[in-house]
Amino acid sequence: MFLISSKIYILMTKDIYSGKIISKKKNNVHFLLKIDKSLEYLPGQFISIFKKENDQLLRAKPYTLASLDQRYVELYIGIVENGEFSNYLDQLQINDDIYFKGPVGIPIEKKITSNNLIIITLGCGIATYRAFIHHNVSKYNISLFFINKKKDVFFIEEFEELSKRNKNFRYTEIVGKERQDFNLEKEIRENVTYLLSGPPKATEFYSQLLKKNNVNEQNIIIN
């Protein structure tokens, strides 16, 4: 898997935003959207990107917003082998247009049941909680566990610096063979909301593990 980076200038219509890619890098899909007015959204909401073929907008796929500033929109998307939408985004070139609708979805904060949070993210799932952590780092006690196959991690320096400045935010990076040694059961305690994000099989595995250890289902949130 590899990732691409793009900046996009956005023009707005009634319900669909159209944008033009103005830069692209082979690190991550990074859409920086410049719009005429702020795009109002809350952490955890998403937009839906349309696939365009033969001047027609086909079905869309949702991508969670990772933005910190409402004057811009940021998305981080991993390129998956044989992934229809991620490979569609990968093949886009400078000056190509993209189209999306949104934002929609239930904000993360409306799902939380406790002031103590344990966030477990896998792969690009870390982008789901980026804005939420930054906006709420002084409000909640947050432990973030980032699990990835290799040291190809989004936002490493950003979260490390944030943890140095905030005593109630703990950031742990788990990479490669370290994943086999990660023991979630050691982190299970009362009065905690567990927030999961990443590939469905992985989030389901951790969700079932939490349930087997008597964590109430309402305290397990998958985004």
PyMOL commands that place a pseudoatom at each C-alpha (Angstrom):
pseudoatom trace, name=CA, resn=MET, resi=1, chain=A, elem=C, hetatm=0, pos=[0.000, 0.000, 0.000]
pseudoatom trace, name=CA, resn=PHE, resi=2, chain=A, elem=C, hetatm=0, pos=[1.157, 3.541, -0.750]
pseudoatom trace, name=CA, resn=LEU, resi=3, chain=A, elem=C, hetatm=0, pos=[-0.437, 6.937, -0.342]
pseudoatom trace, name=CA, resn=ILE, resi=4, chain=A, elem=C, hetatm=0, pos=[-0.787, 10.158, -2.333]
pseudoatom trace, name=CA, resn=SER, resi=5, chain=A, elem=C, hetatm=0, pos=[-1.039, 13.830, -1.414]
pseudoatom trace, name=CA, resn=SER, resi=6, chain=A, elem=C, hetatm=0, pos=[-3.167, 16.392, -3.213]
pseudoatom trace, name=CA, resn=LYS, resi=7, chain=A, elem=C, hetatm=0, pos=[-4.240, 20.012, -2.764]
pseudoatom trace, name=CA, resn=ILE, resi=8, chain=A, elem=C, hetatm=0, pos=[-7.531, 21.052, -4.301]
pseudoatom trace, name=CA, resn=TYR, resi=9, chain=A, elem=C, hetatm=0, pos=[-9.140, 24.423, -5.073]
pseudoatom trace, name=CA, resn=ILE, resi=10, chain=A, elem=C, hetatm=0, pos=[-12.903, 24.141, -4.602]
pseudoatom trace, name=CA, resn=LEU, resi=11, chain=A, elem=C, hetatm=0, pos=[-15.828, 25.843, -6.332]
pseudoatom trace, name=CA, resn=MET, resi=12, chain=A, elem=C, hetatm=0, pos=[-19.288, 25.445, -4.747]
pseudoatom trace, name=CA, resn=THR, resi=13, chain=A, elem=C, hetatm=0, pos=[-22.628, 24.609, -6.349]
pseudoatom trace, name=CA, resn=LYS, resi=14, chain=A, elem=C, hetatm=0, pos=[-25.978, 23.924, -4.660]
pseudoatom trace, name=CA, resn=ASP, resi=15, chain=A, elem=C, hetatm=0, pos=[-25.262, 20.495, -3.218]
pseudoatom trace, name=CA, resn=ILE, resi=16, chain=A, elem=C, hetatm=0, pos=[-22.083, 19.296, -4.902]
pseudoatom trace, name=CA, resn=TYR, resi=17, chain=A, elem=C, hetatm=0, pos=[-18.629, 20.787, -4.515]
pseudoatom trace, name=CA, resn=SER, resi=18, chain=A, elem=C, hetatm=0, pos=[-16.278, 20.667, -7.498]
pseudoatom trace, name=CA, resn=GLY, resi=19, chain=A, elem=C, hetatm=0, pos=[-12.515, 20.968, -7.094]
pseudoatom trace, name=CA, resn=LYS, resi=20, chain=A, elem=C, hetatm=0, pos=[-9.314, 20.972, -9.069]
pseudoatom trace, name=CA, resn=ILE, resi=21, chain=A, elem=C, hetatm=0, pos=[-6.134, 19.202, -7.949]
pseudoatom trace, name=CA, resn=ILE, resi=22, chain=A, elem=C, hetatm=0, pos=[-3.276, 21.707, -7.835]
pseudoatom trace, name=CA, resn=SER, resi=23, chain=A, elem=C, hetatm=0, pos=[-0.567, 19.502, -6.265]
pseudoatom trace, name=CA, resn=LYS, resi=24, chain=A, elem=C, hetatm=0, pos=[0.077, 15.807, -5.719]
pseudoatom trace, name=CA, resn=LYS, resi=25, chain=A, elem=C, hetatm=0, pos=[2.633, 13.816, -3.714]
pseudoatom trace, name=CA, resn=LYS, resi=26, chain=A, elem=C, hetatm=0, pos=[3.149, 10.089, -3.158]
pseudoatom trace, name=CA, resn=ASN, resi=27, chain=A, elem=C, hetatm=0, pos=[2.682, 10.190, 0.615]
pseudoatom trace, name=CA, resn=ASN, resi=28, chain=A, elem=C, hetatm=0, pos=[-1.009, 10.448, 1.328]
pseudoatom trace, name=CA, resn=VAL, resi=29, chain=A, elem=C, hetatm=0, pos=[-4.220, 11.674, -0.177]
pseudoatom trace, name=CA, resn=HIS, resi=30, chain=A, elem=C, hetatm=0, pos=[-4.255, 15.152, 1.315]
pseudoatom trace, name=CA, resn=PHE, resi=31, chain=A, elem=C, hetatm=0, pos=[-7.106, 17.248, -0.024]
pseudoatom trace, name=CA, resn=LEU, resi=32, chain=A, elem=C, hetatm=0, pos=[-6.790, 20.881, 1.005]
pseudoatom trace, name=CA, resn=LEU, resi=33, chain=A, elem=C, hetatm=0, pos=[-10.052, 22.475, -0.064]
pseudoatom trace, name=CA, resn=LYS, resi=34, chain=A, elem=C, hetatm=0, pos=[-10.270, 26.252, -0.446]
pseudoatom trace, name=CA, resn=ILE, resi=35, chain=A, elem=C, hetatm=0, pos=[-13.871, 27.466, -0.480]
pseudoatom trace, name=CA, resn=ASP, resi=36, chain=A, elem=C, hetatm=0, pos=[-15.741, 30.781, -0.608]
pseudoatom trace, name=CA, resn=LYS, resi=37, chain=A, elem=C, hetatm=0, pos=[-16.949, 30.412, 2.976]
pseudoatom trace, name=CA, resn=SER, resi=38, chain=A, elem=C, hetatm=0, pos=[-16.252, 28.101, 5.885]
pseudoatom trace, name=CA, resn=LEU, resi=39, chain=A, elem=C, hetatm=0, pos=[-17.537, 24.559, 5.535]
pseudoatom trace, name=CA, resn=GLU, resi=40, chain=A, elem=C, hetatm=0, pos=[-19.322, 23.888, 8.806]
pseudoatom trace, name=CA, resn=TYR, resi=41, chain=A, elem=C, hetatm=0, pos=[-18.671, 20.418, 10.204]
pseudoatom trace, name=CA, resn=LEU, resi=42, chain=A, elem=C, hetatm=0, pos=[-17.902, 18.652, 13.470]
pseudoatom trace, name=CA, resn=PRO, resi=43, chain=A, elem=C, hetatm=0, pos=[-15.173, 16.042, 14.159]
pseudoatom trace, name=CA, resn=GLY, resi=44, chain=A, elem=C, hetatm=0, pos=[-16.324, 12.635, 12.972]
pseudoatom trace, name=CA, resn=GLN, resi=45, chain=A, elem=C, hetatm=0, pos=[-18.426, 13.857, 10.067]
pseudoatom trace, name=CA, resn=PHE, resi=46, chain=A, elem=C, hetatm=0, pos=[-17.589, 12.868, 6.502]
pseudoatom trace, name=CA, resn=ILE, resi=47, chain=A, elem=C, hetatm=0, pos=[-17.973, 13.885, 2.875]
pseudoatom trace, name=CA, resn=SER, resi=48, chain=A, elem=C, hetatm=0, pos=[-18.781, 11.623, -0.074]
pseudoatom trace, name=CA, resn=ILE, resi=49, chain=A, elem=C, hetatm=0, pos=[-16.476, 11.768, -3.096]
pseudoatom trace, name=CA, resn=PHE, resi=50, chain=A, elem=C, hetatm=0, pos=[-17.985, 10.952, -6.487]
pseudoatom trace, name=CA, resn=LYS, resi=51, chain=A, elem=C, hetatm=0, pos=[-16.269, 8.902, -9.143]
pseudoatom trace, name=CA, resn=LYS, resi=52, chain=A, elem=C, hetatm=0, pos=[-16.526, 10.611, -12.521]
pseudoatom trace, name=CA, resn=GLU, resi=53, chain=A, elem=C, hetatm=0, pos=[-16.585, 8.697, -15.797]
pseudoatom trace, name=CA, resn=ASN, resi=54, chain=A, elem=C, hetatm=0, pos=[-17.537, 10.001, -19.269]
pseudoatom trace, name=CA, resn=ASP, resi=55, chain=A, elem=C, hetatm=0, pos=[-18.763, 13.307, -17.812]
pseudoatom trace, name=CA, resn=GLN, resi=56, chain=A, elem=C, hetatm=0, pos=[-21.114, 11.487, -15.439]
pseudoatom trace, name=CA, resn=LEU, resi=57, chain=A, elem=C, hetatm=0, pos=[-20.928, 11.400, -11.632]
pseudoatom trace, name=CA, resn=LEU, resi=58, chain=A, elem=C, hetatm=0, pos=[-21.260, 7.796, -10.501]
pseudoatom trace, name=CA, resn=ARG, resi=59, chain=A, elem=C, hetatm=0, pos=[-21.722, 6.364, -7.013]
pseudoatom trace, name=CA, resn=ALA, resi=60, chain=A, elem=C, hetatm=0, pos=[-19.859, 8.073, -4.191]
pseudoatom trace, name=CA, resn=LYS, resi=61, chain=A, elem=C, hetatm=0, pos=[-17.765, 6.807, -1.280]
pseudoatom trace, name=CA, resn=PRO, resi=62, chain=A, elem=C, hetatm=0, pos=[-17.570, 8.491, 2.155]
pseudoatom trace, name=CA, resn=TYR, resi=63, chain=A, elem=C, hetatm=0, pos=[-14.287, 9.740, 3.620]
pseudoatom trace, name=CA, resn=THR, resi=64, chain=A, elem=C, hetatm=0, pos=[-13.994, 11.187, 7.119]
pseudoatom trace, name=CA, resn=LEU, resi=65, chain=A, elem=C, hetatm=0, pos=[-12.812, 14.767, 7.485]
pseudoatom trace, name=CA, resn=ALA, resi=66, chain=A, elem=C, hetatm=0, pos=[-9.429, 15.236, 9.178]
pseudoatom trace, name=CA, resn=SER, resi=67, chain=A, elem=C, hetatm=0, pos=[-9.475, 19.031, 9.123]
pseudoatom trace, name=CA, resn=LEU, resi=68, chain=A, elem=C, hetatm=0, pos=[-8.414, 21.317, 11.959]
pseudoatom trace, name=CA, resn=ASP, resi=69, chain=A, elem=C, hetatm=0, pos=[-9.585, 24.571, 10.348]
pseudoatom trace, name=CA, resn=GLN, resi=70, chain=A, elem=C, hetatm=0, pos=[-13.087, 25.006, 8.916]
pseudoatom trace, name=CA, resn=ARG, resi=71, chain=A, elem=C, hetatm=0, pos=[-11.738, 27.271, 6.183]
pseudoatom trace, name=CA, resn=TYR, resi=72, chain=A, elem=C, hetatm=0, pos=[-10.182, 24.144, 4.674]
pseudoatom trace, name=CA, resn=VAL, resi=73, chain=A, elem=C, hetatm=0, pos=[-11.030, 20.478, 4.250]
pseudoatom trace, name=CA, resn=GLU, resi=74, chain=A, elem=C, hetatm=0, pos=[-8.403, 17.785, 4.760]
pseudoatom trace, name=CA, resn=LEU, resi=75, chain=A, elem=C, hetatm=0, pos=[-8.692, 14.100, 3.914]
pseudoatom trace, name=CA, resn=TYR, resi=76, chain=A, elem=C, hetatm=0, pos=[-6.100, 11.339, 4.363]
pseudoatom trace, name=CA, resn=ILE, resi=77, chain=A, elem=C, hetatm=0, pos=[-6.771, 8.229, 2.311]
pseudoatom trace, name=CA, resn=GLY, resi=78, chain=A, elem=C, hetatm=0, pos=[-4.622, 5.121, 1.885]
pseudoatom trace, name=CA, resn=ILE, resi=79, chain=A, elem=C, hetatm=0, pos=[-4.302, 3.531, -1.540]
pseudoatom trace, name=CA, resn=VAL, resi=80, chain=A, elem=C, hetatm=0, pos=[-5.483, -0.093, -1.347]
pseudoatom trace, name=CA, resn=GLU, resi=81, chain=A, elem=C, hetatm=0, pos=[-4.561, -2.682, -3.960]
pseudoatom trace, name=CA, resn=ASN, resi=82, chain=A, elem=C, hetatm=0, pos=[-7.615, -3.355, -6.155]
pseudoatom trace, name=CA, resn=GLY, resi=83, chain=A, elem=C, hetatm=0, pos=[-9.526, -0.664, -4.257]
pseudoatom trace, name=CA, resn=GLU, resi=84, chain=A, elem=C, hetatm=0, pos=[-11.892, 0.981, -6.740]
pseudoatom trace, name=CA, resn=PHE, resi=85, chain=A, elem=C, hetatm=0, pos=[-12.108, 4.433, -5.169]
pseudoatom trace, name=CA, resn=SER, resi=86, chain=A, elem=C, hetatm=0, pos=[-8.603, 4.710, -3.748]
pseudoatom trace, name=CA, resn=ASN, resi=87, chain=A, elem=C, hetatm=0, pos=[-7.096, 3.730, -7.096]
pseudoatom trace, name=CA, resn=TYR, resi=88, chain=A, elem=C, hetatm=0, pos=[-9.417, 6.181, -8.842]
pseudoatom trace, name=CA, resn=LEU, resi=89, chain=A, elem=C, hetatm=0, pos=[-8.029, 8.943, -6.615]
pseudoatom trace, name=CA, resn=ASP, resi=90, chain=A, elem=C, hetatm=0, pos=[-4.486, 7.727, -7.177]
pseudoatom trace, name=CA, resn=GLN, resi=91, chain=A, elem=C, hetatm=0, pos=[-4.724, 8.038, -10.952]
pseudoatom trace, name=CA, resn=LEU, resi=92, chain=A, elem=C, hetatm=0, pos=[-6.009, 11.625, -10.852]
pseudoatom trace, name=CA, resn=GLN, resi=93, chain=A, elem=C, hetatm=0, pos=[-3.518, 14.188, -12.114]
pseudoatom trace, name=CA, resn=ILE, resi=94, chain=A, elem=C, hetatm=0, pos=[-2.825, 17.873, -11.577]
pseudoatom trace, name=CA, resn=ASN, resi=95, chain=A, elem=C, hetatm=0, pos=[-5.779, 20.014, -12.769]
pseudoatom trace, name=CA, resn=ASP, resi=96, chain=A, elem=C, hetatm=0, pos=[-8.207, 17.074, -12.713]
pseudoatom trace, name=CA, resn=ASP, resi=97, chain=A, elem=C, hetatm=0, pos=[-11.558, 17.859, -11.086]
pseudoatom trace, name=CA, resn=ILE, resi=98, chain=A, elem=C, hetatm=0, pos=[-13.175, 16.036, -8.186]
pseudoatom trace, name=CA, resn=TYR, resi=99, chain=A, elem=C, hetatm=0, pos=[-16.735, 16.247, -6.844]
pseudoatom trace, name=CA, resn=PHE, resi=100, chain=A, elem=C, hetatm=0, pos=[-18.160, 15.637, -3.377]
pseudoatom trace, name=CA, resn=LYS, resi=101, chain=A, elem=C, hetatm=0, pos=[-21.174, 16.213, -1.140]
pseudoatom trace, name=CA, resn=GLY, resi=102, chain=A, elem=C, hetatm=0, pos=[-21.425, 16.804, 2.587]
pseudoatom trace, name=CA, resn=PRO, resi=103, chain=A, elem=C, hetatm=0, pos=[-20.517, 16.995, 5.346]
pseudoatom trace, name=CA, resn=VAL, resi=104, chain=A, elem=C, hetatm=0, pos=[-22.914, 14.611, 7.071]
pseudoatom trace, name=CA, resn=GLY, resi=105, chain=A, elem=C, hetatm=0, pos=[-22.821, 12.096, 9.916]
pseudoatom trace, name=CA, resn=ILE, resi=106, chain=A, elem=C, hetatm=0, pos=[-23.061, 11.972, 13.698]
pseudoatom trace, name=CA, resn=PRO, resi=107, chain=A, elem=C, hetatm=0, pos=[-20.212, 13.876, 15.407]
pseudoatom trace, name=CA, resn=ILE, resi=108, chain=A, elem=C, hetatm=0, pos=[-17.913, 11.781, 17.588]
pseudoatom trace, name=CA, resn=GLU, resi=109, chain=A, elem=C, hetatm=0, pos=[-18.686, 13.756, 20.721]
pseudoatom trace, name=CA, resn=LYS, resi=110, chain=A, elem=C, hetatm=0, pos=[-22.381, 12.838, 20.589]
pseudoatom trace, name=CA, resn=LYS, resi=111, chain=A, elem=C, hetatm=0, pos=[-21.442, 9.141, 20.860]
pseudoatom trace, name=CA, resn=ILE, resi=112, chain=A, elem=C, hetatm=0, pos=[-19.157, 9.402, 23.904]
pseudoatom trace, name=CA, resn=THR, resi=113, chain=A, elem=C, hetatm=0, pos=[-20.326, 7.999, 27.247]
pseudoatom trace, name=CA, resn=SER, resi=114, chain=A, elem=C, hetatm=0, pos=[-17.371, 8.944, 29.484]
pseudoatom trace, name=CA, resn=ASN, resi=115, chain=A, elem=C, hetatm=0, pos=[-14.691, 11.589, 30.046]
pseudoatom trace, name=CA, resn=ASN, resi=116, chain=A, elem=C, hetatm=0, pos=[-12.057, 8.843, 29.788]
pseudoatom trace, name=CA, resn=LEU, resi=117, chain=A, elem=C, hetatm=0, pos=[-11.326, 7.774, 26.219]
pseudoatom trace, name=CA, resn=ILE, resi=118, chain=A, elem=C, hetatm=0, pos=[-9.185, 5.028, 24.723]
pseudoatom trace, name=CA, resn=ILE, resi=119, chain=A, elem=C, hetatm=0, pos=[-8.805, 5.434, 20.969]
pseudoatom trace, name=CA, resn=ILE, resi=120, chain=A, elem=C, hetatm=0, pos=[-7.533, 2.511, 18.900]
pseudoatom trace, name=CA, resn=THR, resi=121, chain=A, elem=C, hetatm=0, pos=[-6.830, 3.289, 15.260]
pseudoatom trace, name=CA, resn=LEU, resi=122, chain=A, elem=C, hetatm=0, pos=[-5.426, 1.105, 12.501]
pseudoatom trace, name=CA, resn=GLY, resi=123, chain=A, elem=C, hetatm=0, pos=[-3.899, 2.383, 9.250]
pseudoatom trace, name=CA, resn=CYS, resi=124, chain=A, elem=C, hetatm=0, pos=[-5.561, 5.496, 7.858]
pseudoatom trace, name=CA, resn=GLY, resi=125, chain=A, elem=C, hetatm=0, pos=[-8.204, 5.228, 10.573]
pseudoatom trace, name=CA, resn=ILE, resi=126, chain=A, elem=C, hetatm=0, pos=[-6.107, 7.636, 12.605]
pseudoatom trace, name=CA, resn=ALA, resi=127, chain=A, elem=C, hetatm=0, pos=[-7.403, 10.496, 10.432]
pseudoatom trace, name=CA, resn=THR, resi=128, chain=A, elem=C, hetatm=0, pos=[-10.908, 9.897, 11.798]
pseudoatom trace, name=CA, resn=TYR, resi=129, chain=A, elem=C, hetatm=0, pos=[-9.936, 11.151, 15.253]
pseudoatom trace, name=CA, resn=ARG, resi=130, chain=A, elem=C, hetatm=0, pos=[-7.370, 13.822, 14.344]
pseudoatom trace, name=CA, resn=ALA, resi=131, chain=A, elem=C, hetatm=0, pos=[-9.691, 16.835, 14.568]
pseudoatom trace, name=CA, resn=PHE, resi=132, chain=A, elem=C, hetatm=0, pos=[-11.568, 15.440, 17.567]
pseudoatom trace, name=CA, resn=ILE, resi=133, chain=A, elem=C, hetatm=0, pos=[-8.349, 15.006, 19.579]
pseudoatom trace, name=CA, resn=HIS, resi=134, chain=A, elem=C, hetatm=0, pos=[-7.083, 18.496, 18.791]
pseudoatom trace, name=CA, resn=HIS, resi=135, chain=A, elem=C, hetatm=0, pos=[-10.399, 20.143, 19.647]
pseudoatom trace, name=CA, resn=ASN, resi=136, chain=A, elem=C, hetatm=0, pos=[-10.963, 18.149, 22.852]
pseudoatom trace, name=CA, resn=VAL, resi=137, chain=A, elem=C, hetatm=0, pos=[-7.519, 17.365, 24.262]
pseudoatom trace, name=CA, resn=SER, resi=138, chain=A, elem=C, hetatm=0, pos=[-8.120, 19.577, 27.308]
pseudoatom trace, name=CA, resn=LYS, resi=139, chain=A, elem=C, hetatm=0, pos=[-11.675, 18.308, 27.849]
pseudoatom trace, name=CA, resn=TYR, resi=140, chain=A, elem=C, hetatm=0, pos=[-11.126, 14.523, 28.009]
pseudoatom trace, name=CA, resn=ASN, resi=141, chain=A, elem=C, hetatm=0, pos=[-8.511, 12.098, 29.270]
pseudoatom trace, name=CA, resn=ILE, resi=142, chain=A, elem=C, hetatm=0, pos=[-7.390, 10.520, 25.987]
pseudoatom trace, name=CA, resn=SER, resi=143, chain=A, elem=C, hetatm=0, pos=[-5.135, 7.540, 25.293]
pseudoatom trace, name=CA, resn=LEU, resi=144, chain=A, elem=C, hetatm=0, pos=[-4.431, 7.024, 21.589]
pseudoatom trace, name=CA, resn=PHE, resi=145, chain=A, elem=C, hetatm=0, pos=[-3.029, 3.723, 20.318]
pseudoatom trace, name=CA, resn=PHE, resi=146, chain=A, elem=C, hetatm=0, pos=[-1.980, 3.819, 16.682]
pseudoatom trace, name=CA, resn=ILE, resi=147, chain=A, elem=C, hetatm=0, pos=[-1.448, 0.372, 15.144]
pseudoatom trace, name=CA, resn=ASN, resi=148, chain=A, elem=C, hetatm=0, pos=[0.231, 0.032, 11.744]
pseudoatom trace, name=CA, resn=LYS, resi=149, chain=A, elem=C, hetatm=0, pos=[2.142, -2.547, 9.696]
pseudoatom trace, name=CA, resn=LYS, resi=150, chain=A, elem=C, hetatm=0, pos=[5.210, -0.351, 9.285]
pseudoatom trace, name=CA, resn=LYS, resi=151, chain=A, elem=C, hetatm=0, pos=[6.543, 3.017, 10.376]
pseudoatom trace, name=CA, resn=ASP, resi=152, chain=A, elem=C, hetatm=0, pos=[4.576, 4.844, 7.727]
pseudoatom trace, name=CA, resn=VAL, resi=153, chain=A, elem=C, hetatm=0, pos=[2.424, 6.720, 10.166]
pseudoatom trace, name=CA, resn=PHE, resi=154, chain=A, elem=C, hetatm=0, pos=[0.322, 9.832, 9.622]
pseudoatom trace, name=CA, resn=PHE, resi=155, chain=A, elem=C, hetatm=0, pos=[0.721, 12.658, 12.108]
pseudoatom trace, name=CA, resn=ILE, resi=156, chain=A, elem=C, hetatm=0, pos=[3.518, 11.073, 14.196]
pseudoatom trace, name=CA, resn=GLU, resi=157, chain=A, elem=C, hetatm=0, pos=[5.285, 14.314, 15.083]
pseudoatom trace, name=CA, resn=GLU, resi=158, chain=A, elem=C, hetatm=0, pos=[1.964, 16.110, 15.483]
pseudoatom trace, name=CA, resn=PHE, resi=159, chain=A, elem=C, hetatm=0, pos=[0.622, 13.696, 18.121]
pseudoatom trace, name=CA, resn=GLU, resi=160, chain=A, elem=C, hetatm=0, pos=[3.972, 13.330, 19.884]
pseudoatom trace, name=CA, resn=GLU, resi=161, chain=A, elem=C, hetatm=0, pos=[4.176, 17.098, 20.275]
pseudoatom trace, name=CA, resn=LEU, resi=162, chain=A, elem=C, hetatm=0, pos=[0.569, 17.240, 21.447]
pseudoatom trace, name=CA, resn=SER, resi=163, chain=A, elem=C, hetatm=0, pos=[1.263, 14.630, 24.130]
pseudoatom trace, name=CA, resn=LYS, resi=164, chain=A, elem=C, hetatm=0, pos=[4.229, 16.673, 25.427]
pseudoatom trace, name=CA, resn=ARG, resi=165, chain=A, elem=C, hetatm=0, pos=[2.040, 19.733, 25.842]
pseudoatom trace, name=CA, resn=ASN, resi=166, chain=A, elem=C, hetatm=0, pos=[-0.971, 17.962, 27.386]
pseudoatom trace, name=CA, resn=LYS, resi=167, chain=A, elem=C, hetatm=0, pos=[-0.618, 15.681, 30.389]
pseudoatom trace, name=CA, resn=ASN, resi=168, chain=A, elem=C, hetatm=0, pos=[-4.076, 14.154, 29.831]
pseudoatom trace, name=CA, resn=PHE, resi=169, chain=A, elem=C, hetatm=0, pos=[-3.201, 12.969, 26.308]
pseudoatom trace, name=CA, resn=ARG, resi=170, chain=A, elem=C, hetatm=0, pos=[-1.153, 9.784, 25.852]
pseudoatom trace, name=CA, resn=TYR, resi=171, chain=A, elem=C, hetatm=0, pos=[0.047, 8.687, 22.411]
pseudoatom trace, name=CA, resn=THR, resi=172, chain=A, elem=C, hetatm=0, pos=[1.406, 5.192, 21.745]
pseudoatom trace, name=CA, resn=GLU, resi=173, chain=A, elem=C, hetatm=0, pos=[2.623, 4.039, 18.338]
pseudoatom trace, name=CA, resn=ILE, resi=174, chain=A, elem=C, hetatm=0, pos=[2.540, 0.269, 17.715]
pseudoatom trace, name=CA, resn=VAL, resi=175, chain=A, elem=C, hetatm=0, pos=[4.350, -0.772, 14.529]
pseudoatom trace, name=CA, resn=GLY, resi=176, chain=A, elem=C, hetatm=0, pos=[5.345, -4.024, 12.802]
pseudoatom trace, name=CA, resn=LYS, resi=177, chain=A, elem=C, hetatm=0, pos=[6.022, -6.965, 15.124]
pseudoatom trace, name=CA, resn=GLU, resi=178, chain=A, elem=C, hetatm=0, pos=[5.010, -4.858, 18.130]
pseudoatom trace, name=CA, resn=ARG, resi=179, chain=A, elem=C, hetatm=0, pos=[1.394, -5.412, 17.037]
pseudoatom trace, name=CA, resn=GLN, resi=180, chain=A, elem=C, hetatm=0, pos=[1.610, -9.025, 18.203]
pseudoatom trace, name=CA, resn=ASP, resi=181, chain=A, elem=C, hetatm=0, pos=[2.551, -7.881, 21.696]
pseudoatom trace, name=CA, resn=PHE, resi=182, chain=A, elem=C, hetatm=0, pos=[-0.186, -5.263, 22.050]
pseudoatom trace, name=CA, resn=ASN, resi=183, chain=A, elem=C, hetatm=0, pos=[-2.445, -6.385, 24.884]
pseudoatom trace, name=CA, resn=LEU, resi=184, chain=A, elem=C, hetatm=0, pos=[-5.663, -4.423, 24.836]
pseudoatom trace, name=CA, resn=GLU, resi=185, chain=A, elem=C, hetatm=0, pos=[-6.935, -6.304, 27.865]
pseudoatom trace, name=CA, resn=LYS, resi=186, chain=A, elem=C, hetatm=0, pos=[-4.416, -4.404, 30.032]
pseudoatom trace, name=CA, resn=GLU, resi=187, chain=A, elem=C, hetatm=0, pos=[-6.177, -1.185, 29.050]
pseudoatom trace, name=CA, resn=ILE, resi=188, chain=A, elem=C, hetatm=0, pos=[-9.664, -2.345, 30.017]
pseudoatom trace, name=CA, resn=ARG, resi=189, chain=A, elem=C, hetatm=0, pos=[-11.134, -0.502, 32.976]
pseudoatom trace, name=CA, resn=GLU, resi=190, chain=A, elem=C, hetatm=0, pos=[-14.416, 0.967, 34.158]
pseudoatom trace, name=CA, resn=ASN, resi=191, chain=A, elem=C, hetatm=0, pos=[-15.832, 4.312, 33.074]
pseudoatom trace, name=CA, resn=VAL, resi=192, chain=A, elem=C, hetatm=0, pos=[-14.093, 4.366, 29.683]
pseudoatom trace, name=CA, resn=THR, resi=193, chain=A, elem=C, hetatm=0, pos=[-15.383, 4.897, 26.138]
pseudoatom trace, name=CA, resn=TYR, resi=194, chain=A, elem=C, hetatm=0, pos=[-13.466, 2.877, 23.541]
pseudoatom trace, name=CA, resn=LEU, resi=195, chain=A, elem=C, hetatm=0, pos=[-13.254, 4.450, 20.082]
pseudoatom trace, name=CA, resn=LEU, resi=196, chain=A, elem=C, hetatm=0, pos=[-12.158, 2.258, 17.160]
pseudoatom trace, name=CA, resn=SER, resi=197, chain=A, elem=C, hetatm=0, pos=[-11.339, 3.070, 13.549]
pseudoatom trace, name=CA, resn=GLY, resi=198, chain=A, elem=C, hetatm=0, pos=[-9.667, 1.187, 10.701]
pseudoatom trace, name=CA, resn=PRO, resi=199, chain=A, elem=C, hetatm=0, pos=[-10.260, -1.889, 8.509]
pseudoatom trace, name=CA, resn=PRO, resi=200, chain=A, elem=C, hetatm=0, pos=[-13.582, -3.600, 9.404]
pseudoatom trace, name=CA, resn=LYS, resi=201, chain=A, elem=C, hetatm=0, pos=[-12.011, -6.967, 10.296]
pseudoatom trace, name=CA, resn=ALA, resi=202, chain=A, elem=C, hetatm=0, pos=[-9.565, -5.333, 12.706]
pseudoatom trace, name=CA, resn=THR, resi=203, chain=A, elem=C, hetatm=0, pos=[-12.108, -3.098, 14.418]
pseudoatom trace, name=CA, resn=GLU, resi=204, chain=A, elem=C, hetatm=0, pos=[-14.502, -6.031, 14.758]
pseudoatom trace, name=CA, resn=PHE, resi=205, chain=A, elem=C, hetatm=0, pos=[-11.721, -8.100, 16.357]
pseudoatom trace, name=CA, resn=TYR, resi=206, chain=A, elem=C, hetatm=0, pos=[-11.024, -5.456, 19.000]
pseudoatom trace, name=CA, resn=SER, resi=207, chain=A, elem=C, hetatm=0, pos=[-14.730, -4.829, 19.523]
pseudoatom trace, name=CA, resn=GLN, resi=208, chain=A, elem=C, hetatm=0, pos=[-15.361, -8.520, 20.237]
pseudoatom trace, name=CA, resn=LEU, resi=209, chain=A, elem=C, hetatm=0, pos=[-12.332, -8.639, 22.541]
pseudoatom trace, name=CA, resn=LEU, resi=210, chain=A, elem=C, hetatm=0, pos=[-13.706, -5.752, 24.572]
pseudoatom trace, name=CA, resn=LYS, resi=211, chain=A, elem=C, hetatm=0, pos=[-17.123, -7.407, 24.815]
pseudoatom trace, name=CA, resn=LYS, resi=212, chain=A, elem=C, hetatm=0, pos=[-15.559, -10.679, 25.979]
pseudoatom trace, name=CA, resn=ASN, resi=213, chain=A, elem=C, hetatm=0, pos=[-13.979, -8.676, 28.786]
pseudoatom trace, name=CA, resn=ASN, resi=214, chain=A, elem=C, hetatm=0, pos=[-17.369, -7.358, 29.888]
pseudoatom trace, name=CA, resn=VAL, resi=215, chain=A, elem=C, hetatm=0, pos=[-17.173, -3.911, 28.296]
pseudoatom trace, name=CA, resn=ASN, resi=216, chain=A, elem=C, hetatm=0, pos=[-20.705, -2.663, 27.687]
pseudoatom trace, name=CA, resn=GLU, resi=217, chain=A, elem=C, hetatm=0, pos=[-21.537, -2.395, 23.998]
pseudoatom trace, name=CA, resn=GLN, resi=218, chain=A, elem=C, hetatm=0, pos=[-22.673, 1.228, 24.387]
pseudoatom trace, name=CA, resn=ASN, resi=219, chain=A, elem=C, hetatm=0, pos=[-19.111, 2.082, 25.460]
pseudoatom trace, name=CA, resn=ILE, resi=220, chain=A, elem=C, hetatm=0, pos=[-17.614, 0.725, 22.205]
pseudoatom trace, name=CA, resn=ILE, resi=221, chain=A, elem=C, hetatm=0, pos=[-17.767, 3.133, 19.276]
pseudoatom trace, name=CA, resn=ILE, resi=222, chain=A, elem=C, hetatm=0, pos=[-16.646, 2.165, 15.752]
pseudoatom trace, name=CA, resn=ASN, resi=223, chain=A, elem=C, hetatm=0, pos=[-16.182, 5.015, 13.257]
for i in range(1, 223): cmd.bond("trace and resi %d" % i, "trace and resi %d" % (i + 1))
show_as sticks, trace
zoom trace
